[in-house]
Amino acid sequence: MIAILGEALIDFVGSKGSDGKDLFYYYNGGSALNTAVATARLNASTLYLGKLSKDMFGKQMQVFLEANNVKLVPWLCDVEQNSMIGFAKLDTGGSASYVFYTQGTTVTELSKGEILRVFEQYTAIDYLLVGSVAVALEKSGNAILEALQTVGKTRFNLIFDPNVRPTVIDDFARYQQRVFEFVKLSYLVKLSDEDLLHLFPAKSLADGVASLLKLGAEQVVLTKGKEGLEWHNSQGLNVKVPAVDNPIVDTIGAGDTVSGALLNFLQENNLKRSGFITEEQAREALSFAAKAAAVTTGREGADPPKRFEVV
């Protein structure tokens, strides 16, 4: 089973109404929710590991996740805490900037003990993805890290997607160190070129990738927007594939779709920690992820593809 641990939230995305006035449309969102949906739509058995509120937004997200065949942890549903809210504004190129309202929400109030309880109950979890806002926030980031450190590096094939969000980071030095601790536990780190430059501002992309491998990640997948995707590993693998050249509507959910596609590929091909990945496998995985992401960027909102839309 694949499990996704992180934030499910409501995205209010800025746009224009038919009268030309500014307005916000709201969507189910959050990196973990998007990745869980992307993973499930591509036909993998998927569990969302996170709290969902009893408020109107939490109910909406529960219905949405279940409609997309994402399994939920029953005792983490209908909790008292309110849902997290994010506001996104798109620029002329379709790239989004964000502001999040986080304190006292379902994301920040998920505890280390609750995470460990899920790990104990769901023993079939093989691949686990964590990252994004849930890791950037001090309280939730530390809870997730401590839970993973408690079960140890070999419990899961851990996929880490930092998805750096500077607007929610209170202390970047502490955040950076927390990210490095996640990298040490990771089987695969997937991140964008922008994420990598945030984490290693004084280094080139190549040196940043080398630093992640030196910290302990076995595999690194780097996404570079229209410049494509790259796969690097500690055995010297260096594979690049181009992005699909398609009209961009918006980029929300594109990186999460890449994560979902990679998770599917890893599971289907039984690629795990301490195993060997061929150049052909890496190229096939990146091509699959690029095609899936192109579907998402070609339509409005985070709307990952179903399997038949990619294959």
N, C-alpha and C positions, 0 to 999 in steps of 0.2 A: 504494500500500500504506500501511496505518496501522501504525505501530510504537509500542510502549509501553515506556518505559525507567524502571525503578524496582524496588521491592522485591516479591519473591515470598517469602512466609513462611508459617509455621504459626501460626494463631490458636487459643489455648486460651481458650474462652469459659466463664465461670463459670455454673453452673446448680445445680439440685437433682436428685438421683436419686429413684427411685421410693420409696426409704426415707426421703426427706426430708433426707438428708445433702448437704452441699456437694460439688460435683465440677466437673471441667472436661471439656468435650467439645472435641476438636480438629478444626479445619477448615483446608482450603487457604485462604490469605488473602494480605493485603498489597494495598495500593491498586493497584499496577501489575498484579498477577495478576488482581484483580477487574475492573479496567477492560479488560484484554485479553480476558477471558472475556465480559464484557458486550458489547464491540465485535464479537467474533466471532459470538456468538449472534444478534446483530442483522444478520448476513450480510455483514460487511465482511472483506476479506482482512487478517489481523492477525498481526503479528510481536511476540513478547515478546523484548525486548532486555535480558537479564540473565543472571547465572550461576545455575545450579541444581546443588545438591550431589549427590554420589554416596551420601549418607546416606539413611536410610529415608524421611525427609521430602522430600528432593529428588527421589527416585525417584517418590514419590507425586504431587508437583506436576507432574513431567514427564508422567506418565500422564494426569493431570487436564487439563492444558493441551492436550495433543494430542487427547484425547477431545472437547474443545470446539473443535477446528479452529484452535487457535492455533499458528502456526509457531514453532519454536525455532531458535536459532543452535546448530548441532551442537557446535562446539568450546567453547561456554559451558556445556554439559551435563556432568554427572558429574565436577564439579570437586572438589578436595580439601577446600575450606572447608565448614564445617557450615552448615546452614540457619539463618536467623534465626527466632527465636521471639518471639511476642507473646502477652500475656495480656490478655484483655478481660473487664470486668465490666459487666453491664447494670444500669441503675437501673430503677425502677418504670415509667418512661416509655419504656423500650426504648433509651435512649441509652447509648453505651458509653464507658468510660474505659479507658486502655491503659497497660501497662508492656511495654517491649521489651528483649530481650537481643540485642545487636548486634555486639559486638567480634569481629573475626576471621571474620565470616560472609560468605556469598556476596554480600550487598549491599554491605558496606563494602569488599570486596576487588576490586570491579570497577574497573579502572583507566581513565584517560584514553586510553591507547594502545589498550586493548581496545575501547573505545567507538568510537574513530576507525576501527579496523579493520572493525567492523561497518558503519559509515557507508560505507566504501570498497567493501565487498562487496555491500551491499544498496542499489543505486542507485535502486531503484524506490520507496523510502520517500518519501512525499509529506507525510503528516501525522505528526508525532511528538508524543507526550504524555510529559511528565516531571512529577515532583512527589513530595509526601508525605515519608515517612520517609527515603527515599534522598537527598532534598534537605536534610532537616533535619540529618542526620548530617554532621559536618565533612568526613570523608574522602571519602565517596561524593558528597556535595553539591558539593565543589570539583572532583572529577574530572569529573562531568557538566557543570558550568558551563564548565570550561576546554575540554572537547571541543566544546561548542556554540560557544564564542567562537572556537575555531580554525577551524571550518567556516564561520562567519559567519551573520548574521541571515537571509539570503535562501535558505539551503540547504533549510530545511524550513518548512512552516507549523506553527510550534511552538505547542502547546497546553500551558499551564502550570497545574497544580492544586497549590497549596502544601499544602493539607490539613494545616494546622499541628498538630503534635504536641508540645506543650510539654515532655512528660516525656523526650524524647530530645534536646532542644536544650541544649547545654552553655553557649553564650554567645549570648544572644538578640540582642544588638546585631550580632554578626557574622552570625548567621542572617538577620536582617532585611535587612542589606546584600546578602547573597547572593540572597535572594528578589528584591530590587529589580533585581539584575543579570539574573536570569531574566526578569523582567517586561520589561526593555528589549529582550530578544530575541524576545518572544512576539508571535504573531499574536492569540491569544485567551487570556485568563486566566479560568479558572473557579474560583470559591471560594465558601465559605459565608459567611454574615453573621458567624459566630463567628470564622472565619479572618481576615476583614477587620478586625474589632475587635482581634484579637491583633496584627495588623501595624500598625494605626493607632489605638492606644488613646485618643488624644486627639481623634479626629475622628469625625464622624457617618458613617453608611454612605454617604451621598451624596458627602461629601467624600473618603472613602476610595476610592470608585470613580473620582472625578475625579483623584485622585493616581495611580492605576494607569494611567489614560489619558495623563496628563501624562508619566509615565515612559516611555511608548512602546508600550504595548499598544494594538492597534487595536480589539479587542472585549473586553468584560468580561461574563461571565455570573455572576450572583449568585444563590445558592440560599438560601432563608430558611425552610426547614422547612415547616411547615403554612401559612406565609404565601405560599408559592409561589416563583416564579423570575422573574428580571429580566434583560433584555439591554440593555446600554449600549454605545455606541461613540463613536469620535472624531468622527463626523459628526453627533452629537446624537441618535442613536436611543435611545429609552427605552421599552421594551416590557415589560409585566408579564403573567404568566399565573398563575392560582391553582394550588395543589397539588391533587392528587386526594384527595378526602376518603374515606379508607379506614381500617380498623382497623390500627394499627401493632403488628406483632409484635416487630421490632427494626429498628434503623436501619443495621446493619453493611452496607456495600456500596452504600448508597443513592446517595451522592455519586459513587462510581465508576460506577454505572449511568448517572447523568446524563452523566458524561464520555463513556462509550461511545456513548450515544445522540447526543450532540452531534457526536462524531467521525464517526459514520455519516452524519448529516445533512449535515455540511460536505462530505464526500467525494461523496455522492450528488448534491449540488447544485453541485459544483465551486466551492465558496466558498473563496477563498484570499486570501492577503496582498495588500493594496492594492486589493482588489475592493470592490464595493458590495453591501450586504445590505439588502433591503427590510424594512419593518415586517412584512409578511405572512410573509416567510421566517423572521424572528426568532421570530414568534409560533408558527409551525408547528414550528420546532425546539424551542422551550421546551415546547410541549404534548406533543410526542413524548417528550421527556426526562422530563416529569412523569409520564406514563403508565407509562413503563418503570420509573421509581423506585418508583412505587406498587406494582408487582408485587413488587419486591425487598423493600420494607418490610412487605409483607403476609405474608411467610413467614420462617421461621427461617434465620439465617445469611445470608452473602452469596451469594445465589442469583439472579443476574440473569435476566431473561426472554429467551425466544427470540422471534424476530420475530413469529410468529403470535399471541403473547400480548399484543402491543402494538398491532398493526395489524389 
